[in-house]
Amino acid sequence: MLREFSSNEVWFLVMAARWTILLSLLAFVFGGLAGLVLAIARIAPWKPLRFVVSLWIQVIQATPMLMLLLLLYFGVNMLGVRIDAWTAAVLSFTIGTSAYLAEIWRGCIQAVPKGQWEAAKALALDFKRTLALIVIPQAVRMALPPTVGYMVQVVKGTSLAALIGFTELAKAGAQMNTVTFQPVAVFGTVSIIYFAICFPLSMLARHLEKKLQVGTLRVQAL
């Protein structure tokens, strides 16, 4: 039996948005940590390591997020390893996010003037200390706007997790539509909730873009 789309249904969608936000945060935190390691490896003085990491990043970026979700959820289960939709979603978005953040951060690290590296070398600082004390503090200023901007893409991309049975905002909207058959009201509300989540992040990225400048280099948000 169909029911009316009321405030109770709106609240159901709002509560489902918790899982969208949580999945986005976990993907961003874990993906950020992995991305930082990959970014540093991409500029490391060891050529074999740079080659392997570069190949890994290219493979992940060339693989649609949907394929990652399906491979980790259905593929791993077919191998006899039980993995639920929540774990598969977190792992998939962590892997995908790490690859993109690694390239964003690598570009920002390499945008630090070469003279800074030369000055560190003149002070007899090794690669690790040069990164930690000189390069990364400067790169952070350039990295903040595009990093925050990319987080908007992560939030919107979590809707793909619905295809492996993970109930987040998009999946909850589809379920609600089947019992109300009011797609305009249901998906209009879903869109408003996505907007409420993403718009502050977009404004923050734009604010950081205007505020953070390194020399004459203007930092662009995604």
N, C-alpha and C positions, 0 to 999 in steps of 0.2 A: 504494500500500500504506500502510495506517495504521500509525503508530508510537506508542509510549508517550510520555506526557508526563513527562519526566524533568528532571533538573537542567540538562541541556543546553538544553532548551526554555525553562526559566526564565531561564537566562543570555541566551538570544536576546532575550527580552522586556526584560530589564534593559538590554541594549545598545541596543535600539530606543528605550528611554526617553531616551537621550542626545539624540535628535532632537526629542523633545517638549520637553525642557528648553532646548535651544538655540533652537528656534523661539520658545518663550515669552520667553526672554531678549532675543532680537533684537526681537521685537514690543514688549516693554516698554521697551527702550532707545530705539529709533527712534520708537515711538509716544509715549513720554514726552517726547522732545525736540520732536516736532511738537505734542503736546498742550500743552506749556508756551507755545509760540508762539501757539497758538489761544486759550488761556486769557487771555493778555495782550491779544490782539486783541479778545477779547470785552468787555473793560472799557476799551479805548482810548477816548480822547476824540473819536474820529472816528466819527460815526454811520454813514456808509456802510460802513465797515470792519466795525463791529459787526454790521450787518445781514447782510452777505455771510457772515461767519464763523458767525453764529448759524444761518443757513439751511443752510450746509454741514454743521454738526454735527447739526442735526435730520434732514437727509436720511440721513446715515451711521447715526445711531442708529435710524432707522426701517427701515433695510435689514438684513435678517438676514445674519449672517456667512457663511452658506452661499451666499447670493446674491452677495456680494462675491467669494468664492472662485471661483464659476462664471463670473462676469463677467470677472474678471481672467485666469482660465486659458483658458477656451474662447473668450470674447469677443475678447480681444486676439489670440489665435492665428488667429481667423477674419479679422481685419483684416490678416493677413500678417506680424505681428510674433511671432517665436518666443519663447515664454516657458515655462520649465520649471515643474514643480509646486512646487519649493522656492522659487523666486523669487515665484511667484504667492501662495504661502502667507505668506511674509514680508511682502509688500506688503499683502495683505488684512488680516492681523492688525495690522499697523502702522497702517493707516487706521482700523480699528475701535477699536483701543486709544487712538489719539490723540483720537478724538471723546469717549470716555467720560472719559479722564483730564483732558481740557480742562474738562469740566463739573465734575468733582470739584475741580480746582484753582481754577477760577473761583469756585466757592462758598466755598472756603477763603480766597481773597484778599479777597473781598467781605465775609467774616465779620470781618476785621480792623476794629476800631472806627473809625468815621468820623473821630473826633478825631485819629487818627494821620495821616490824609490832610490834615486841616486844619493840624496842626502842621507838616507838611512844607511846605505851601503858605506858611505864615507864615515859614518859613526860606528861602523863595524857591527851593525844590527843584523841578525839572521832573518830568514824569511818569515818565521813565525812572529818574532818581535816587531818586525816592520809592519806586518798586517795588523797586529793587535794594538800597537801604540801610535801608528801614523796613518796607515791607509784606511782601515775600516772606520775609524771615527769620522773621517772626511766623507767616505762613501755612504755612510748612513744618511747623511743629509740629502744626498741625491736619490737614495733608494726609497725614502719614505713615501713620496707621492705615488710613484708607480706601484709600490707594494700595496698601499691602501686601495688604489684603483683596481688592482688585480683581485683583491678580496671580494669586490662586487661580482666579478666573474665567477668566483668560487661559490658564492651564495646562490646565484642563479643556476649554476651548473648542478647543484645538488638535486635538482628536480629529476635528473636522470636516474637517481637511485630508486625511484618508484618502479622502474622496470625490473628490478630484482626483488620486489616485494617489500622494500623498506618504506614504511609509512611516514613520509614527511609532508610538507605543505602541499605539494602538487598531487601526491597520492591521496591525501585526505580530501582534496578538492574533487578528485575523480570519484572517490567513494561517496561523497556528499551529493554529487550530481546524480548518481544512480538512484538515490532514495528521494530526491526532490524534483529531479528533471527540470531544473531551472538553471541552465548553464550560464546564462548572462549574469544572474545574481551570484552564483557560486564562484565562477571563474573571475568575475569582476572583483569580488571580495578577495580572492587569492592574489590577484594582481595588485590590489591596494596594499595587502600585507607585504608582498615582495617589495613594493615601492617604499613602504615605511622602514624596511630593513636596509635597503640599498641606498636610498637617497642621502641619509646622513653620511654614509661612507663616501659617496661621490662628492658631497660638499666638503668633507674633510680632505679628500685628495686634492680638490681644487684650491682649498685654503693653503695646504702645504706647498702646492705648486707655486703659488704667489709669494709665499713667505720664504721658502728655502731656495737660496741661490748660492752657487759656489763660483766665486769670481764673476765672469761674464756668462757663465753657463746657466741657461735657464732649464730648470727641471720640469719635465713634462709628465703629467699623470696620464694613465691609460684612459 
